[in-house]
Amino acid sequence: MTKTVQVHVGDTLETVGKRFVDAWHRAERGDLTPENAELHVGFESWETMVRTLSPKRLELLRHVHQHPAKNIRALAAALGRDYRRVHEDVEALEAAGLLDRDKEGVRAEYDAFDVQMRVAL
């Protein structure tokens, strides 16, 4: 089963609220369980998403998805990158909800992004 992160760009507060209420009702009915739980990540704008999901960070996510790392130092070595830069990237991706980091290591436990965008001109 493929686990997908729902990425939303430029959603209004009303849209986010409706999504939350819908999920709440589905959970109350038993339709939303830990096995089929959804992960939603929101970005204020296209620019914020692009800054957060830079090519180097996408490379890091792909690597961690296939090879969870024991720690940031091991991840930096595996990627052949500077520790400080990898640490910054891990912190940004963790803050965005796209990486999990704990005493067991660094993980990305999903297979894909599904991006829905609203770009105001």
PABARO-285556 format. One record per atom (N, C-alpha, C): x, y, z; residue in three letters. Coordinates in steps of 0.05 Angstrom, whole numbers, padded with zeros to 5 digits, always signed. Each point is the difference from the previous one (the first is absolute). Example, Ala and Ser with C-alpha at 12.3 -4.5 7.8 and 13.67 -1.06 7.14 Angstrom:
PABARO-285556
+00264-00114+00156ala/-00018+00024+00000ala/+00018+00024+00000ala/-00007+00021-00014ser/+00016+00024+00001ser/-00015+00022+00014ser/
//
This chain:
PABARO-285556
+00017-00024+00000met/-00017+00024+00000met/+00018+00025+00000met/-00006+00018-00018thr/+00015+00025-00002thr/-00010+00020+00020thr/+00018+00012+00015lys/-00007+00021+00019lys/+00009+00027-00012lys/-00020+00018-00003thr/+00005+00025-00014thr/-00004+00023+00019thr/+00017+00020-00001val/-00003+00025+00015val/-00016+00019-00018val/-00021+00011+00011gln/-00017+00019-00014gln/+00013+00028+00005gln/+00011+00012-00020val/+00012+00026+00003val/-00019+00021-00012val/-00006+00020+00017his/-00018+00022-00008his/+00016+00026+00000his/-00004+00015-00022val/+00013+00026-00003val/-00021+00021-00003val/+00002+00021+00017gly/-00018+00023-00003gly/-00028-00004+00009gly/-00005-00021+00017asp/-00028-00004+00010asp/-00008+00023+00018asp/-00026+00005+00000thr/-00011+00020+00018thr/-00005-00013+00027thr/-00003+00016+00021leu/-00006-00011+00026leu/-00027-00015-00001leu/-00019+00009-00016glu/-00025-00014-00002glu/+00003-00028-00012glu/+00017-00002-00020thr/+00005-00027-00012thr/+00013-00019+00019thr/+00020+00011+00015val/+00014-00017+00020val/-00020-00009+00021val/-00017+00018+00009gly/-00020-00006+00020gly/-00019-00021-00009gly/-00010+00002-00025lys/-00018-00021-00011lys/+00013-00027-00001lys/+00026+00000-00008arg/+00014-00026-00002arg/+00003-00012+00028arg/+00005+00016+00020phe/+00003-00009+00028phe/-00027-00012+00010phe/-00022+00015-00005val/-00026-00009+00010val/-00008-00026-00014val/+00006-00002-00027asp/-00006-00024-00014asp/+00015-00024+00011asp/+00026+00004+00006ala/+00016-00022+00012ala/-00011-00007+00027ala/-00008+00019+00016trp/-00011-00005+00026trp/-00025-00018-00002trp/-00018+00007-00018his/-00024-00015-00003his/+00006-00029-00010his/+00018-00002-00019arg/+00008-00027-00009arg/+00012-00017+00022arg/+00016+00013+00017ala/+00012-00014+00023ala/-00022-00009+00020ala/-00019+00017+00005glu/-00022-00007+00018glu/-00016-00024-00011glu/-00003-00002-00026arg/-00015-00022-00012arg/+00017-00025-00001arg/+00026+00002+00005gly/+00018-00023-00002gly/+00011-00003-00028gly/-00004+00019-00018asp/+00010-00002-00027asp/+00029+00008-00003asp/+00010+00014+00020leu/+00028+00009+00000leu/+00015-00014+00023leu/+00018-00018-00007thr/+00014-00016+00020thr/+00030+00004-00002thr/+00016-00009+00019pro/+00029+00002-00003pro/+00011-00012-00026pro/-00013-00021-00010glu/+00009-00013-00024glu/-00005+00017-00025glu/-00021+00016+00000asn/-00006+00016-00024asn/+00002+00030+00006asn/+00014+00007+00021ala/+00002+00028+00008ala/+00013+00016-00022ala/-00009+00025-00002glu/+00010+00018-00020glu/+00020+00019+00011glu/+00020+00008-00016leu/+00019+00020+00009leu/-00003+00023-00019leu/-00007+00024+00011his/-00003+00024-00015his/+00021+00020+00008his/+00013+00012-00019val/+00020+00021+00005val/-00008+00024-00017val/+00000+00023+00013gly/-00008+00025-00014gly/+00023+00020-00002gly/+00001+00013-00022phe/+00018+00022-00005phe/-00016+00025-00007phe/+00009+00022+00011glu/-00014+00026-00005glu/+00000+00008-00030glu/+00022-00006-00013ser/+00003+00009-00028ser/+00018-00019-00015ser/-00001+00003-00027trp/+00018-00015-00017trp/+00029+00004+00007trp/+00007+00025+00006glu/+00027+00007+00006glu/+00009-00014+00026glu/-00017-00002+00020thr/+00007-00013+00025thr/+00004-00030-00005thr/-00017-00012-00016met/+00003-00028-00006met/+00026-00006-00015met/+00006+00016-00020val/+00024-00004-00016val/+00025+00004+00017val/-00001+00019+00018arg/+00023+00005+00018arg/+00004-00024+00019arg/-00022-00011+00010thr/+00001-00023+00018thr/+00007-00026-00014thr/-00010-00003-00024leu/+00005-00025-00016leu/+00020+00005-00022leu/+00023+00011+00007ser/+00022+00005-00019ser/+00009-00026-00012ser/+00015+00001-00022pro/+00010-00025-00011pro/+00017-00017+00019pro/+00017+00014+00016lys/+00017-00015+00019lys/-00018-00013+00022lys/-00021+00014+00008arg/-00017-00012+00021arg/-00017-00023-00012arg/-00008+00002-00025leu/-00014-00022-00012leu/+00018-00024-00003leu/+00025+00005-00007glu/+00020-00022-00001glu/+00003-00013+00028glu/+00001+00016+00021leu/+00002-00010+00027leu/-00025-00017+00007leu/-00024+00010-00007leu/-00024-00015+00006leu/+00000-00027-00014leu/+00007+00000-00025arg/+00001-00025-00016arg/+00019-00020+00013arg/+00024+00010+00008his/+00020-00017+00013his/-00011-00012+00026his/-00011+00018+00017val/-00010-00009+00026val/-00023-00019-00003val/-00017+00004-00020his/-00022-00018-00005his/+00010-00028-00005his/+00021-00003-00016gln/+00011-00026-00007gln/+00019-00010+00021gln/+00014+00018+00014his/+00021-00008+00019his/-00003+00017+00025his/-00018-00007+00018pro/-00002+00016+00025pro/+00028+00002+00013pro/+00005+00023+00011ala/+00027+00005+00012ala/+00000-00001+00030ala/+00021-00010+00011lys/+00003-00001+00030lys/+00000+00027+00012lys/+00013+00019-00014asn/+00002+00028+00010asn/+00008+00018-00023asn/+00002+00025+00006ile/+00006+00020-00022ile/+00029-00003-00009ile/+00018-00007+00017arg/+00028-00004-00008arg/+00002-00023-00020arg/-00014-00022+00005ala/+00001-00022-00019ala/-00014+00007-00026ala/-00021+00016+00001leu/-00014+00009-00024leu/+00018+00018-00016leu/+00014+00019+00013ala/+00018+00018-00015ala/+00022-00016-00014ala/+00011-00020+00014ala/+00021-00017-00012ala/-00011-00015-00024ala/-00024-00012+00003ala/-00011-00015-00022ala/-00006+00017-00024ala/-00007+00025+00004leu/-00006+00019-00022leu/+00025+00014-00010leu/+00022-00002+00015gly/+00025+00014-00008gly/-00003+00030+00002gly/-00015+00008+00021arg/-00005+00029+00004arg/+00010+00009+00027arg/+00002+00026+00003asp/+00009+00013+00025asp/-00021-00005+00022asp/+00009-00007+00023tyr/-00018-00006+00023tyr/-00018+00023+00006tyr/+00011+00025+00001arg/-00016+00023+00007arg/-00023+00005-00019arg/+00005-00003-00026arg/-00021+00004-00020arg/-00021-00022+00002arg/+00008-00025+00004val/-00019-00022+00003val/-00017+00004+00025val/+00013+00009+00021his/-00015+00006+00025his/-00021+00021-00005his/+00007+00022-00014glu/-00019+00021-00007glu/-00023-00012-00016glu/+00006-00016-00020asp/-00020-00012-00017asp/-00019-00019+00016asp/+00012-00016+00017val/-00017-00018+00017val/-00018+00016+00018val/+00010+00021+00012glu/-00017+00017+00018glu/-00023+00013-00016glu/+00006+00010-00024ala/-00021+00012-00016ala/-00021-00020-00009ala/+00008-00024-00008leu/-00018-00020-00009leu/-00016-00012+00024leu/+00013-00002+00022glu/-00014-00009+00024glu/-00021+00020+00009glu/+00007+00026-00001ala/-00019+00021+00008ala/-00024+00001-00019ala/+00004-00007-00026ala/-00021-00001-00019ala/-00018-00025+00002ala/+00009-00019+00017gly/-00015-00025+00003gly/+00007-00021-00020gly/+00023+00003-00014leu/+00007-00019-00021leu/+00021-00021+00008leu/+00012+00004+00023leu/+00019-00020+00011leu/-00007-00005+00029leu/+00006-00025+00008asp/-00003-00007+00028asp/+00028-00005+00011asp/+00006+00012+00023arg/+00026-00003+00013arg/-00004-00005+00029arg/+00012-00021+00010asp/-00001-00007+00029asp/+00024-00016+00007asp/+00000-00012+00023lys/+00024-00015+00010lys/+00006-00024-00019lys/-00019-00009-00016glu/+00004-00022-00018glu/+00012+00008-00026glu/-00001+00026-00007gly/+00013+00010-00024gly/-00017+00020-00015gly/+00006+00002-00026val/-00014+00019-00018val/-00014-00017-00021val/-00027+00005-00004arg/-00016-00016-00018arg/-00019+00017-00016arg/-00007-00009-00024ala/-00021+00011-00016ala/-00019-00023-00007ala/-00021-00003+00014glu/-00017-00024-00002glu/-00024+00004-00018glu/+00005+00009-00024tyr/-00021+00002-00020tyr/+00014-00003-00027tyr/-00017-00004-00021asp/+00011-00006-00026asp/-00001+00022-00020asp/-00017+00020+00004ala/-00004+00020-00021ala/-00014+00025+00012ala/+00001+00021-00016phe/-00015+00025+00007phe/-00023+00002-00020phe/-00022+00009+00009asp/-00022+00007-00018asp/-00004+00030+00005asp/+00007+00017-00019val/+00000+00029+00004val/-00025+00012-00012val/-00014+00016+00017gln/-00023+00016-00009gln/+00007+00029+00005gln/-00002+00016-00021met/+00010+00027+00002met/-00021+00021-00008met/+00000+00021+00015arg/-00016+00023-00007arg/+00019+00024-00001arg/+00005+00011-00023val/+00019+00022-00003val/-00016+00025-00007val/+00001+00020+00018ala/-00014+00025-00005ala/+00019+00018-00017ala/-00012+00013-00019leu/+00016+00018-00017leu/-00004+00029+00007leu/
//
